[in-house]
Amino acid sequence: MEEGQGEKGFEGLASYQHGLRLFEAVYRLAARLPAHERYNLADQLRRAALSVLLNVAEGYGRYHYLDKLRFFYIARGSLCETLSGFIAARQAGYIEDEQLAWARNIEAETEKSLNGYIGFLRKQQQGGAEYGHKLLREDGPEYHVSLLAGSEPPEHVNPDP
């Protein structure tokens, strides 16, 4: 069975499973950091580790392969950011060398599985035949500004669309 093709969807991806292990370790570390790191290193670590999981899930849920790849690349960047947070924690004396080595190992396993799945997606090119090989973009929302009677628009707003 191809990676990610099981009954569990994105939860069955090796990259998601490894990312979960890293996520759990990040939350344990963040809880142990000093109070002055609560809104700095702890917060950044939690957001980076969560971003790995969320982007793997979102990428899995997209149809076109280039759209999928975009989210897996973001997940890979967040993975590196997470490792950098562990490196910073070691540099600041919050964790030991063994803990950093463990984080490096899980990061490497996660990155390897992400790269493998990215390679699989590139070969498969799902949606390429139907929609071409250019990145799909959704139209952004159109915003309209309504002014109160008698008020002047800011200089940078054209009141006549």
C-alpha positions in Angstrom: 0.0 0.0 0.0 1.3 3.5 -0.9 2.1 5.8 2.0 -0.9 7.8 2.9 -3.3 5.6 1.0 -4.7 3.8 4.0 -8.0 4.2 5.8 -6.7 6.9 8.2 -6.1 9.6 5.5 -3.5 12.1 6.6 -3.2 10.5 10.0 -1.7 7.5 8.3 1.1 9.4 6.7 4.5 8.7 8.3 5.4 12.4 8.2 2.2 13.1 10.2 3.0 10.4 12.8 6.6 11.6 13.2 5.4 15.2 13.4 3.0 14.2 16.2 5.9 12.8 18.2 7.8 16.0 17.8 4.7 18.1 18.6 4.2 16.1 21.9 7.9 16.7 22.8 7.5 20.4 22.0 4.5 20.8 24.4 6.4 19.0 27.1 9.4 21.2 26.7 7.3 24.4 26.5 5.6 23.5 29.8 9.0 23.3 31.4 10.5 26.5 30.1 10.9 29.5 32.5 8.0 31.9 32.8 9.9 34.6 30.9 10.0 32.3 27.8 6.2 31.6 27.9 5.4 34.2 25.1 8.7 33.8 23.3 10.4 30.5 22.8 7.6 28.4 24.1 5.0 30.1 22.0 7.1 30.0 18.8 8.0 26.3 19.4 4.3 25.3 19.8 3.3 27.3 16.7 6.0 25.8 14.5 5.3 22.2 15.6 1.6 22.7 15.1 2.2 24.2 11.7 3.9 21.0 10.6 0.8 18.9 11.5 -1.7 21.4 10.1 0.1 21.9 6.8 0.5 18.1 6.3 -3.2 17.7 6.9 -4.2 20.5 4.6 -1.8 19.4 1.8 -3.2 15.9 2.0 -6.7 17.4 1.6 -6.0 19.3 -1.5 -6.6 17.8 -5.0 -4.1 19.3 -7.4 -0.5 18.0 -6.9 1.0 21.5 -7.0 -1.4 22.8 -4.4 -0.6 19.7 -2.3 3.1 20.4 -2.7 2.8 24.0 -1.6 1.5 22.9 1.8 4.1 20.1 2.2 6.8 22.6 1.5 5.4 24.9 4.2 5.3 21.9 6.6 9.0 21.2 5.8 9.9 24.8 6.6 8.0 24.6 9.9 9.8 21.4 10.7 13.2 23.2 10.3 11.8 26.0 12.5 10.9 23.5 15.1 14.3 22.0 15.1 15.8 25.5 15.4 13.7 26.0 18.5 15.2 22.9 20.0 18.7 24.1 19.1 17.9 27.5 20.8 16.6 25.7 23.8 19.9 23.7 24.1 21.9 26.9 23.6 20.0 28.6 26.4 20.6 25.6 28.7 16.9 24.5 28.8 17.6 21.0 27.4 20.5 18.5 27.4 22.5 17.3 24.4 20.6 14.0 24.4 17.2 15.7 24.1 18.5 17.8 21.2 19.9 14.6 19.6 16.5 13.0 19.9 14.8 16.0 18.4 17.3 16.0 15.5 16.5 12.3 14.9 12.8 12.8 14.8 13.1 15.9 12.6 15.3 13.9 10.2 12.7 11.0 10.1 9.9 13.5 9.5 11.8 15.3 6.8 12.7 12.1 5.1 9.1 10.9 5.0 7.9 14.4 3.8 10.5 14.3 1.0 9.4 10.8 0.1 5.8 11.8 -0.1 6.7 15.0 -2.1 8.5 12.8 -4.6 5.5 10.5 -4.8 3.2 13.5 -5.5 5.5 14.9 -8.1 5.5 11.6 -10.0 1.8 11.1 -9.6 0.9 14.7 -10.7 -2.7 14.3 -9.6 -4.9 16.9 -11.3 -2.3 17.8 -13.9 -4.3 16.3 -16.8 -7.5 18.1 -15.9 -6.1 21.5 -14.8 -2.6 21.7 -16.2 0.7 22.0 -14.5 0.4 25.6 -13.1 -0.3 26.3 -9.5 -4.0 26.8 -8.9 -5.0 30.0 -7.1 -8.3 30.8 -5.7 -9.7 34.2 -6.4 -9.4 36.5 -3.4 -12.4 38.2 -1.8 -13.5 41.5 -3.2 -13.7 44.2 -0.5 -16.0 47.2 -0.7 -15.7 50.2 1.6 -18.9 52.0 2.4 -18.6 55.5 3.8 -21.0 57.1 6.2 -23.0 60.0 4.8 -21.1 63.2 5.0 -17.7 61.6 5.8 -14.6 62.0 3.7 -12.7 59.0 2.4 -9.1 58.6 3.4 -6.7 60.0 0.8 -5.7 56.5 -0.4 -9.3 55.3 -1.0 -11.0 56.0 -4.3 -14.7 56.5 -3.4 -15.7 55.8 -7.1 -15.0 52.2 -7.9 
